[in-house]
Amino acid sequence: MSEFENIVIGKSSIPSLIITVVLMIAIPVVFFLFWRGKHKQRTGIRYLLAGAVGFLVSARVLELGVHYFCIISENPVSRFINGNTAAFVLYGITMAGVFEECGRHIILKYIMKKDRTRENAVLYGIGHGGIEILAVLLPTMITYLAVAVLFSSGNTESALSALKITEQTAAAALPSVQAAAAFDYGMMAMNVMERLFAMFAHIGLTVIVFYGVVNAKKLCLPAAILLHMLMDTFPALYQRGVVPLWSVEVWVALCTVVIGWIAVQLYRKMKAPSSAGSVL
C-alpha cells in the first residue's frame, strides 16, 4: 500500500486534534451547565435527554435509513442523486430539514407535554446539538487523533495493522488518514466555530418549533424546515466541490444570526411562568 508510505503527520496535527477533542466535549457540557445553572427551577433534565434522543432517532436512525436507499445502495434513485449535483444538494438539505425539524415537532407536541417552559425549549436544543457533537463528530476527531499518533511513529506497516487497514479497505481509509495528517490549528478553529454555530442554530430552531407548538402557529414548523435547509445548502455544495470552505463558514454564520434573531423574538414573546417546578 504505497499510497500510505508518503503520509507525513504535520507538527501541529496531534496537539490541534487533542485540543479539538477536548473542546468538542466541553461545548455541550458548558452550554448545559450554564443554562441549567441559570434556570434550574424552570428546566428539567428530561428535556435535555429528549433532545438527544430526538436527534438520534430522527437523524441517525430514520434519516440514515432513507439515505441507505437513496444514496448508499445501488439503484436508479441513488445513481441519479449521486450523479447530479442539484439533486444531491436538494435531497440532502430537504432530508436534514424535514427529519430533524419534524422530529423536534413530534416530540415537543406529543411527548413532552409537561413543563413547557421556554427555558426547557432551549435545554432541548442543547440536548439535540450536544449529542450531535458527542455521537457523530467527536468519534471522528478521536479516530483522526489515533491515526495521527500511529502514523507519527514512522512505522507505516505497524500503523496500518493497528488500524486494520488492508488492501481491500485502503482506498476507503486513505482520505481519513490524509485528513488526520493535514489537520492543523486552522482546521481546529473552523471545526470548533462550526460546532458553536450549529449549537446556537439547533437551540434557535428548537425555540421556533416550540413556539409553534405552544401557540398553535402552524407556520413555525415549515419555517424551521426552510431555515434548516438554507443553513445546510452551502455545506452540501461544499461536499460536491462547488464552493470553497471559507464560504461555508460565512454562510453558516449568517444563517445562525438570522435563526438566532428570529428565535430571540419568539422567546421574548413567550412569557416566563411565575413558578415552575424542577423536573429530574
N, C-alpha and C positions, 0 to 999 in steps of 0.2 A: 504494500500500500504506500507507494512512493509519494502520493499526494500529501501524506501527513509528515513526511520527512522534513519539509521546509517550513513547518509550523514553528513560528517563534513567538513566545509569550512576551508581550510588552512589559516593560518595567513597572508600569502603573496598573496592569491588569488585576493582579491579585489584591493589592491594597484597595483599589477602587471597587472591586467586587465585594470585598469584605464590608466596606462602608455601605455599599448598596444593600446588602443583605440585612445589615443592622437597621438601616433606615426604613426598609420595607416592613420590617417587624414593628418599628417604632411608630410609623404613621398611623395605622389603625388603633394602636394602643393609646397614643397621645390624644387622638380625636375622641376616643371613648372616655378616657379618664377626665378630660377637660369638660365634655358635655355632661357626663354623669355627675361629676363633682359640682357643676354649676346648677344642675336641675334635678337633683336626686329625688326630691319629693314629687316631681311631675314626670318621671321617666321610670320605665320598667325594663329589666334586663331581657324579658321575653321579646320585646320589640327589636332589640339588637339581634337576638337569635333568629327571629322571624325574618329579618333582612338577610341574614347569612343563608338560611335555608332557602329563602325565596330565590336568591341568586343561583345557588347550586342546582335547584330543581329546574328553574326556567332556562338558565343559560348553559349549564353543564350537563343536563340530562335531556330535556325536551329539545332545546335548540340544537344540541350536538346530534341528536337523533335525526333531525331533519337534514343537518349537514352531511351525515353519513350517506344519505340517499342522493342529495343534490350536489355534493362536492366530492366526497371521498370515493364512493363506489363507482364502478364503470357502467354507465348507462347513457342514453341520449341526452337526458336532462343535465347530468354532470358534465358531459362533453361540451354542451352548448354554453353553460355558465362559465366553466373554466377557460373556454376558448374565446370568450367575448368579454372585454374589459367592462363595458357598460352594464352588461348583465351581471357580472361578478360583483361590481360595486353596488348596484341596486339591490341585488339579492342579499348581500352581506349586511348592508345598513338596515334593510327592512326587517330581516330576521332578528337582528340585535334589538332594534327598537320595539318591535311587536312582542317578542318573548319577554324581555326584561320589564317593559312597562306594563304589559298585561299581567305579568306575574305579580308586580307590585300592587296593581289594582285589585286583583282577585284576593290576595292575602289581606290587604288593608280593609277591604269591604266585607268579605265573607268570613274571614277567620279571626282577625284582630278587631273584635267588636267592642272590647272594653278598654277603658283608659285611653280614649282617642284624644290625646293632647297633642298640640303642635310640637312640643318637645320630644314626644315619642316618635313623631314622624321623622325628625332629624336623627334620632337614635337608630331607627330602621335604616335610614340611608347610610349611616356609618357601618352598620352590620353588612349591608349589601356591598358597599365599596370595600370594606375591610376584608371580607372573605375572598373577594376577587384578587386582592393582593396576596393573601396568605395561601390560597389554594391554587392559584393559576400562575402568578408572576414570581413569587418567592421560590418555588421549586425550580423554575428556570434559572434564576440567579444562582441558586445553590449548585445546580448542575454545572453552570459556567465556571463557578469557583473551583469545583472539583476538577474539571477539565484543565483549568489554568494551573492548578497546583501539580497535577500529574504530569503535564507536558513540560512544566518548568524544570523538571529534573533532568531533562535532556535525553531520557531513555524512552524513545518513541514506542518501541515494542512493549515495554512494561506498561506504558500509559494506555495503549490500545487494548492490552489484555485486561487491565483493571476496569476499563470502561466497557469491556465485552464488545468491542468494535471488530467485526470480521470483514472479509472480502465482500460478503453479501450485504452488510449494513454500512459499509464505508461511505457510499455516495450520500446516504441519508444523514450520516453523522458529521460529515465534513463541514457543512455550514455552521453547525453549533460550535465545533472546535475553532473554526476561523473567527466566529463572533467572540468567543471567550478570549482568544489571543489578541484581538483588536480592541477589547474593552478598555476604556480609559476614564479619566475623570470627567471628560466631556460627556461621554455616554452615561456615566453615573448621574450627572446633573440632569440630563434630559429624562432619564428614567424616573428619577425622583420627582421632578417637576410634573411630568406627565401623570404620575400617580396622585399627586396633590390636586391637580386639576380634575382628575377623574373622581376623586373623593368628594370634592365640592360639587361636581356635576351630579353625582349619584344622590347626594343629600338634597340638592335643589330639585331634581326630578321627582324624588320621593315626596317632597313638600307639595309640588304641583299636583301629583296624583292624589295625595292625601286630601288636599283642599277640595278636589273634585268629589271625593268620596263623602266627606263630612258635610259638604254644602250642596250635594246633588247637582254638580256642574258637569254635564256630560262632555263638554269640550275639553276638559282638562286632560283626559286620557289621550285623545288623538294629538293634542298639543304636545304632551310629553313624548309621545312616539315620534312625532315630527322633529322635535328638538334633539332627541337621541339620534335619529337618523342623520340629521345635519352634522352633529358633532363627529359622527363616525365616518363621514364622507371622505375627508382628507386622509385619515389613516388607511381606509380601503384603497384609495387612489395610490397611496404610497406603496402598498403591497403589490400593486401592479406596475410599479416603476413610473407612474405618470407624473408625480410631484416629488420635490426634494423633501428631506426630513425636516428641515427648518420650517417649511411652510405648514407642516402638520402641527408642529408645536404652536405656531402663531394662531392657526385656525382653532385648535382645541382651546387655547387660552381665551380667544374671543367668544367662542361658544359658551365657555364656562362663565364668563362675565354676564352674557345675556341670560343664561339659565339662572344664575345666581340672583340677578336683578329681579327677574320675574318671581322667583321663589321668595325673596325677601318681602316683596309687596304682598304676596299671598299670606306669608307667615304673619305679617303685621295685622292682616285683616282678621285672622283667627284669634279671638280673644283668649287670653290665658284664664283658666278657671280660678276661682278664688281659693280652692283647695283641691288637691288630688293625691290619692294615696300612692305610696311607693309599692310597686309590684315586683316581686323577685322572679 
